[in-house]
Amino acid sequence: MKPMALIACLLPGMALAQMDIAGPDAGVLPWQDAARVENGRQVYADFCAACHGDQLEGEPNWQERKPDGKMPAPPHDATGHTWHHADELLIRIVTLGTEAIVGGNYRSDMMGFSETLTPDEILDVLAYIKSTWPPQVIEMHDQINARAAAFD
């Protein structure tokens, strides 16, 4: 394996290890903790809303590439695809950025926030997002997390 490829493989694990989320409950968002959700709401407003919308609505035409070839910021409400991803992947995307996770020639404006937000702030933002979903979407997301945990 080439050195850069090895580093790309190791970085996500190192970032997650620094977040201290190892174990059977790894990646479980504190979406039912009112204080963490409120903190996440504020962090979202400060760092995420400019691209993903004040109401988590995403950019217009979020499923169509922009002229620069990048995808617009998707919604984080129930109409988007955020809830289709297990917590661990969501944490990695916010921590490292979409390009680092997808790899290849994929280009995105979604930067990694590991240098900007603390691990708890990242979890809180994702907890806030999850707390806004309707119960049936939360149930499906929990099932996605359970399936992902079965492969760990």
N, C-alpha and C positions, 0 to 999 in steps of 0.2 A: 504494500500500500504506500502511496506517495505521502511524504510528510504532511503536506497541507490537507490531504484527505483525512489523515489520521487525526490531525488537530480538529478538523471540522466535526469528526465523529465524537471526539472527547469533550469538546466545549459544552454541548448541551448537558451532558452528565455532570460536568464540573459546576456549571451554573446551578443546576438543580440541587447538587450536593450542598452548595453554599446556602441554598434556601432552606435546608434542614426539613425536607418534606419526605424523607425516606420512611419506609415501613408500609404496613398494610393500608393505612389511611392516606398515603401519599397523593397529593393533588386534590384532596377534598376541599372545596372552597367553603369558607365560613359564611355562607349566604343567609343563614338564619340568625347570625349574631348582629343585632341592630347597630352596635357601635362600629363594628368592622364594615358593615354595609354603608353606614353614613360616612365613614372615612373614605371608603371606595367611591362614593358619589362625589365627594369633593375632589379627590385625586382625578377621577374621570373628567370632571368639569375643567380642571386645570391642565390636563395633559392629553386627553383623548377626544373631547367634544369638538375641537376645531376640525378634526377630520371625520369622526364617526357620528357627529351630530349631537346637539343638546339633548335630544329625546332618543338617542341610540339609533336614529333612523338611517345612518350611513349617507354616502354621497348619492346623488341621482344616477340612475343607470349603472348601478354598482356591479352589474354582471357583464358589462361591456367594457373592453379595453379603452383607455384614454388615447389620444393621439400619440403620446410618448410610449405607448405599449404597456404601460402599467395598469393594473386593475384599480378602480376607485375603492375607497374605504367602504367595506360592507357594513350593513346595519348590525347592531348587536341585540336588537329586539327579537321577538319571536319570528319575524319575517326573514331574518338573515340565516346564516349557516353557522354562527358561532356555537350554538348549542349542539351541532352535529359532531363536535370535537370533544374528546375526553379532557378533563381538567389538566392533566399533565401536558398535553399538547398545547392547550391554551396558555399555560404558564410559560412553556418554552417559546411560543411565538412572541408573547409580550416581553419576555426576558431578552431574547436573542434577535428578534426581528424575523419577518417572513422570509426574506431572502436566505438567511442562514438555515432556516428549517427546510424550505423547499429545495434549495440548492440548484445546481445546473445553471441555466441562463435566466431563471426566473428573476424578474425585477419588481420591486415594490417600494412604495414610500413608507411602509410600516417598519420603522426602525426598532431596534431592541432598546429596552429601557433599563437594562442592568446597571448602567452608569448613572441613571437619573432617579429611579425609584428603588426603594428598599424591597426586599422580598415580601415583607408583609404588605406594603402598599400595592404590589402587583396582585397578591391574593385578594386584597380588599377590593380593588377595582373589578376583578373578575367576580367576586362575591356580589358586589353591587349589580353588575350586569345580570347575573343569574337570578338575583332577587326580583328582577322586573318581569321575568318570564311567567306566563300562566302556568298553573299547576300541571297541566298535561305535558307541556314542554319540559318542565323540571323533571317530571317522571321519566320522560324519554331520555333526557340528558343523564339522569342517574343510571338508567339501564346501559347507556353508552359507557359510562365510567365503570360499571360492574363488568362489562365485557372486556374493557381494556385491562382491568385489574386481573382478570382471569388469565391473561397472556403474560403477566409479569413473572 
